[in-house]
Amino acid sequence: MSLKSVWRDWRVKVHDILEVGDGNPIGRVVNVFLIVLIVANGLAFAAETVPSLYDRYGPEFEAFNTFSVMVFTVEYVLRLWSSVEIPLLRRLPHWRARLNFAARPMMIIDLLAILPWYIYLIVPFDLRALRILRLFRLFRLLKLLRYSPALLTLKRVIAHEYRALLGAILLMMMLMLFSAAVIYFLERGAQPDKFGSIPAAAWWALSTLTTVGYGDIVPVTPLGKVFGSIVMLLGLGMFALPIAILSAGFSQESALHEFVVTWSMVARVPLFSTLDAAEVAEVTKLLYTRLFQPGATIVPAGDAGGAMYFIGSGDATVCVVPGQPIKLHEGDFFGEMALLEHRSHRHAVVADTVCRVYVLDSEGLARLGRRHPEIVRHIKEVAKHRALENQKLRRAPRVPRAKSPAAKKETEAQ
């Protein structure tokens, strides 16, 4: 084996460990270590602000920060180095593939988490500038987005519901401005120092609508008190609107997605390898994932065919004819016949190893067909080919099982 092949094998292994994570035993260990280190950095950052703790353990805090920066730097460099193994980036020159990967939001967060330490190392700042640079260490907590499906789900909910959220925020701003204007005309004569202008009255409107009610500015006139009561009641419903939008979207997204499918995972499926990054991001929104242990039934025979399945990692067996199973491996898909023909699954599929399976339901398939009809055409071609193969298997004569010696003797005696 050439040195280039060995080098590429190591690069593929590093990519699987850092980007696939749960599908790789070493990747699971690395993920746990990085999560613990990120959380420990957040706790250390908070503890450093306690003067007594920093005076006593200052050198230990600095040593831990240096160790963390070294670990995160190695992680960043390895992710960047192995990014050329992502199927969508293999067609590009290595320098351009790495540049595109470095521009991804999570990689920018990774860079901001370590860059201030190196900047201060090269160009020392005064104490005030150093404190500002220390705030960038909080970006390390954002690295948890990569490892938390719940946080990624919340991000997706905000992206999906941003129009409703913007509408709610606009309505809240209008209500705050209206409340500030009315209370200004009602209270400016009695309290010119507190309600002398609409911007000054806006502080009272904001604290009242949010039901915080600091009590530093309150209406004293009878009409002002009546209007203040109305504003309080409006605030109970108005400022709860964004929370309701987020909670409903999060509940719906959590019910649909058992795990969050990431961009790099979908890019590994051969069927989607011809798509660019933006198209894969669209496909990612249509899928959700499930994890099956060895021996578990992925799809039982007779189950409703409301979805098709892609094997992201692991191996499985389709029980077509007894003694003639069909093996499925990473990148294969099944269940397309039941989904396309709107019928139940005729054959059971059992996981041979730990399997991560991506699920595409009928609604997702319809949306995929509208955006990328060539993929659906390929799925239908594979479905037609498999239907012919299954017919051949059913028509093929079954090989009689060899009889045991005891059965042979019994037959001869008869």
C-alpha positions in Angstrom: 0.0 0.0 0.0 1.4 3.4 -1.0 2.0 6.2 1.5 -0.8 8.2 -0.2 -3.3 5.5 0.4 -2.3 5.1 4.1 -2.5 8.8 4.6 -6.0 8.9 3.0 -7.1 5.9 5.2 -6.1 7.8 8.3 -7.9 10.9 7.0 -11.1 8.9 6.5 -10.8 7.5 10.0 -10.4 10.9 11.5 -13.4 12.2 9.6 -15.5 9.2 10.8 -14.5 9.8 14.4 -15.1 13.6 14.5 -18.1 14.0 12.1 -20.0 10.7 12.4 -19.5 10.3 16.2 -22.3 7.9 17.3 -21.6 5.6 14.4 -18.0 5.0 15.5 -17.0 3.6 19.0 -13.9 5.8 19.2 -16.1 8.8 18.1 -18.4 8.3 21.0 -15.5 8.5 23.4 -14.1 11.6 21.7 -17.6 13.2 21.8 -18.0 12.6 25.5 -14.6 13.9 26.3 -15.1 17.1 24.3 -18.6 17.7 25.8 -17.1 17.3 29.3 -14.3 19.7 28.4 -16.7 22.3 27.0 -18.9 22.2 30.2 -15.8 22.4 32.4 -14.6 25.4 30.5 -17.9 27.2 31.2 -17.7 26.4 34.9 -14.0 27.5 35.1 -14.9 30.8 33.3 -17.5 31.5 36.0 -15.2 30.5 38.9 -12.5 32.8 37.7 -14.7 35.8 38.3 -14.7 35.0 42.1 -11.7 37.0 43.4 -10.9 34.6 46.2 -10.9 31.5 43.9 -8.8 33.2 41.3 -6.2 34.5 43.9 -5.8 31.0 45.2 -6.1 28.9 42.0 -5.1 31.4 39.3 -2.2 29.4 37.8 -4.4 26.3 37.7 -7.1 28.2 35.9 -4.6 29.4 33.3 -3.1 26.0 32.9 -6.5 24.5 32.3 -7.4 27.2 29.8 -4.1 26.5 27.9 -4.8 22.8 27.8 -8.4 23.4 26.6 -7.1 25.7 23.8 -4.6 23.1 22.7 -7.3 20.4 22.6 -9.8 22.6 20.7 -7.0 23.6 18.3 -6.2 20.0 17.5 -9.9 19.3 17.0 -10.3 22.3 14.7 -7.2 21.4 12.6 -8.2 17.7 12.3 -11.8 18.6 11.3 -10.4 21.0 8.6 -7.8 18.4 7.4 -10.3 15.6 7.1 -13.1 17.7 5.6 -11.9 16.7 2.0 -13.4 13.2 2.7 -17.0 14.6 2.7 -18.6 13.4 -0.5 -19.9 16.8 -1.5 -16.4 18.3 -1.2 -14.4 15.5 -2.9 -14.9 17.1 -6.3 -13.2 20.3 -5.3 -9.5 21.0 -4.9 -8.4 20.3 -1.3 -7.7 24.0 -0.6 -11.1 25.0 -1.8 -12.9 22.2 0.0 -11.3 23.1 3.3 -12.1 26.8 2.7 -15.8 26.0 2.1 -15.8 23.8 5.2 -14.1 26.5 7.3 -16.9 28.9 6.3 -19.6 26.8 8.0 -21.2 28.3 11.1 -20.0 25.6 13.5 -16.4 25.9 12.2 -16.5 29.7 12.7 -17.7 29.1 16.3 -14.8 26.7 16.8 -12.3 29.3 15.5 -13.7 32.1 17.7 -13.4 29.8 20.7 -9.6 29.6 20.3 -8.5 32.6 18.2 -8.5 35.2 21.1 -5.9 33.1 23.0 -3.5 33.2 20.1 -4.1 36.9 19.4 -3.3 37.8 23.0 -0.2 35.5 22.8 1.1 37.4 19.8 -0.1 40.9 20.6 -0.4 41.6 24.4 -3.3 43.9 25.4 -4.0 46.0 28.5 -6.2 44.6 31.3 -9.4 46.1 29.9 -8.9 44.6 26.4 -7.9 41.3 28.0 -11.3 41.1 29.9 -13.1 41.7 26.6 -11.1 38.9 24.9 -12.0 36.6 27.8 -15.7 37.0 26.9 -14.9 35.2 23.6 -14.4 32.0 25.7 -18.1 31.8 26.0 -18.1 30.7 22.4 -16.8 27.4 23.6 -20.2 26.7 25.1 -21.7 27.2 21.6 -19.7 24.2 20.5 -22.3 22.1 22.4 -24.6 22.7 19.4 -22.7 20.1 17.5 -23.3 17.4 20.1 -26.9 18.3 21.3 -29.8 17.2 19.1 -32.1 19.2 21.3 -30.2 22.5 20.6 -30.1 21.7 16.9 -33.8 21.1 16.9 -34.4 24.4 18.6 -32.3 26.1 15.9 -34.4 24.4 13.2 -37.6 25.6 15.0 -36.4 29.2 15.0 -35.4 28.9 11.3 -38.8 27.4 10.4 -40.9 29.9 12.5 -38.9 33.0 12.0 -41.8 34.7 10.0 -44.2 34.1 12.9 -41.6 35.3 15.4 -40.9 38.5 13.5 -44.6 39.2 13.3 -45.0 38.7 17.0 -42.0 40.9 17.8 -43.3 43.6 15.4 -46.7 43.4 17.2 -45.0 43.7 20.6 -43.0 46.8 19.5 -46.2 48.4 18.2 -48.0 47.7 21.5 -45.1 49.1 23.5 -45.0 52.3 21.4 -48.8 52.7 21.7 -48.7 52.2 25.5 -45.8 54.7 25.9 -47.6 57.3 23.8 -50.9 57.0 25.8 -49.2 57.0 29.2 -47.1 60.0 28.1 -50.2 62.1 27.5 -51.9 60.9 30.7 -48.9 61.4 33.1 -46.7 64.1 31.7 -48.4 66.8 33.6 -48.2 65.0 37.0 -44.7 63.5 36.5 -42.8 65.5 33.9 -39.5 64.1 35.2 -40.5 60.4 34.5 -43.0 60.8 31.6 -41.6 63.9 30.0 -41.2 62.2 26.6 -42.4 59.1 24.7 -38.9 57.5 24.8 -38.8 58.0 28.6 -42.3 56.5 29.0 -41.2 53.5 26.9 -39.3 52.2 29.9 -42.5 52.0 31.9 -44.3 50.4 29.0 -41.7 47.7 28.5 -41.5 46.8 32.2 -45.3 46.7 32.5 -46.0 44.7 29.3 -43.4 42.1 30.3 -45.1 41.9 33.8 -41.7 42.6 35.4 -43.0 45.8 37.1 -39.8 47.3 38.7 -41.9 49.9 40.5 -39.4 52.7 39.8 -41.9 54.5 37.5 -45.6 54.2 38.2 -48.7 56.2 37.1 -50.3 58.4 39.8 -53.3 59.8 38.0 -56.6 57.9 38.0 -56.7 57.5 34.2 -53.0 56.5 34.2 -53.7 53.8 36.7 -56.7 52.5 34.7 -54.7 52.4 31.5 -51.8 50.7 33.4 -54.1 47.9 34.5 -55.2 47.4 30.8 -51.5 47.3 29.7 -50.7 44.7 32.3 -53.5 42.4 31.1 -52.4 42.9 27.4 -48.8 42.1 28.4 -49.8 38.7 29.8 -51.0 37.5 26.4 -48.8 39.5 24.1 -45.3 38.6 25.5 -46.3 35.0 25.8 -46.9 34.8 22.1 -43.3 34.1 21.0 -43.0 31.5 23.8 -46.1 29.8 22.5 -44.8 29.8 18.9 -41.4 28.3 20.0 -42.9 25.7 22.3 -45.4 24.5 19.6 -42.7 24.3 17.0 -40.3 22.5 19.3 -43.0 20.0 20.3 -43.8 19.3 16.7 -40.2 19.0 15.6 -39.3 16.7 18.6 -42.2 14.4 17.8 -41.2 14.1 14.2 -37.4 13.7 14.7 -36.2 11.1 17.0 -32.6 12.2 16.3 -31.4 15.1 14.3 -29.9 14.3 10.9 -26.8 16.2 10.2 -25.5 17.5 6.9 -22.3 15.3 7.0 -24.4 12.2 7.7 -26.7 12.7 4.7 -23.7 13.5 2.5 -22.4 10.0 3.1 -25.4 8.3 1.4 -24.5 7.5 -2.2 -27.9 8.5 -3.5 -27.4 12.1 -2.3 -23.7 12.4 -3.1 -24.3 14.2 -6.4 -26.1 17.1 -4.7 -24.4 20.3 -3.6 -24.3 21.5 0.0 -27.5 23.6 -0.3 -29.4 20.7 -1.8 -28.2 18.3 0.9 -29.3 20.8 3.5 -32.8 20.7 2.0 -32.8 16.9 2.0 -31.7 16.9 5.7 -34.9 18.7 6.6 -37.0 15.9 5.1 -35.3 13.1 7.1 -35.3 11.8 10.7 -33.2 9.0 12.1 -33.6 5.9 14.2 -31.0 3.7 15.9 -31.4 -0.1 16.0 -29.4 -2.6 18.1 -28.2 -5.9 16.6 -31.1 -8.3 16.1 -33.8 -5.6 16.3 -36.5 -5.6 13.6 -36.2 -2.4 11.6 -39.4 -3.0 9.6 -41.7 -6.0 10.5 -43.5 -7.8 7.7 -47.0 -6.5 7.3 -46.1 -3.1 8.7 -47.8 0.0 7.1 -45.6 1.3 4.3 -45.7 5.0 5.1 -41.9 5.5 4.7 -38.7 4.3 3.1 -35.4 3.9 4.9 -31.7 4.7 4.1 -28.9 2.9 6.0 -26.6 5.5 7.3 -24.3 3.1 9.1 -24.3 -0.7 9.9 -25.7 -3.8 8.1 -29.1 -5.3 7.9 -30.9 -8.3 6.3 -34.1 -8.5 4.2 -35.9 -11.7 4.9 -37.3 -12.3 1.4 -37.2 -16.1 1.1 -36.1 -18.5 3.9 -32.5 -19.4 3.4 -32.0 -16.7 0.7 -31.7 -13.4 2.6 -30.7 -10.1 1.0 -27.9 -8.2 2.7 -28.0 -4.4 3.0 -25.0 -2.2 3.9 -24.2 1.5 4.5 -25.8 3.6 1.7 -28.5 1.1 0.7 -32.2 1.8 1.0 -35.3 -0.2 1.3 -39.1 0.1 1.8 -39.5 2.1 -1.4 -41.9 -0.4 -2.9 -44.3 -0.2 0.0 -44.1 3.6 0.0 -44.6 4.0 -3.8 -47.4 1.5 -4.1 -49.1 2.6 -0.8 -49.1 -0.9 0.7 -47.7 -2.7 3.7 -44.2 -4.1 3.8 -44.0 -7.7 2.5 -40.6 -8.6 4.1 -39.1 -8.0 7.5 -35.8 -6.2 7.7 -33.5 -7.1 10.7 -30.4 -5.2 11.9 -27.3 -7.3 11.9 -25.2 -4.7 13.6 -25.9 -1.3 15.2 -27.8 0.5 12.5 -28.5 4.2 12.1 -31.4 4.5 9.7 -32.7 7.6 8.0 -36.4 7.7 7.4 -38.2 9.5 4.6 -42.0 9.5 4.9 -44.5 10.0 2.1 -44.8 13.7 2.5 -41.0 14.1 2.5 -40.8 12.0 -0.7 -43.4 14.2 -2.4 -41.4 17.3 -1.5 -38.1 15.6 -2.6 -39.8 14.8 -5.9 -40.7 18.4 -6.5 -37.2 19.6 -5.8 -35.1 16.8 -7.2 -37.2 14.6 -9.5 -34.0 12.8 -10.7 -33.6 11.3 -7.2 -37.1 10.0 -7.2 -36.7 8.6 -10.7 -33.6 6.7 -9.5 -35.6 5.3 -6.5 -38.3 4.1 -8.8 -35.8 2.4 -11.1 -34.2 0.6 -8.2 -37.7 -0.4 -6.9 -38.6 -1.8 -10.4 -35.3 -3.8 -10.5 -35.8 -5.1 -7.0 -39.4 -6.2 -7.8 -38.1 -8.3 -10.8 -35.3 -9.8 -8.6 -37.9 -10.7 -5.9 -40.1 -12.4 -8.5 -37.1 -14.5 -9.7 -36.3 -15.5 -6.1 -39.9 -16.7 -5.5 -40.0 -18.7 -8.7 -36.6 -20.3 -8.2 -36.9 -23.9 -7.0 -36.0 -24.3 -3.3 -33.1 -26.6 -2.5 -34.3 -29.5 -0.3 -32.7 -29.5 3.1 -30.4 -32.4 3.9 -31.9 -35.0 6.1 -30.3 -36.0 9.4 -29.0 -39.6 9.7 -31.9 -40.5 12.0 -34.4 -39.2 9.4 -32.6 -41.3 6.7 -32.9 -44.4 8.8 -36.5 -43.8 9.5 -37.2 -43.3 5.7 -35.3 -46.5 4.8 -37.3 -48.5 7.5 -40.5 -47.3 6.0 
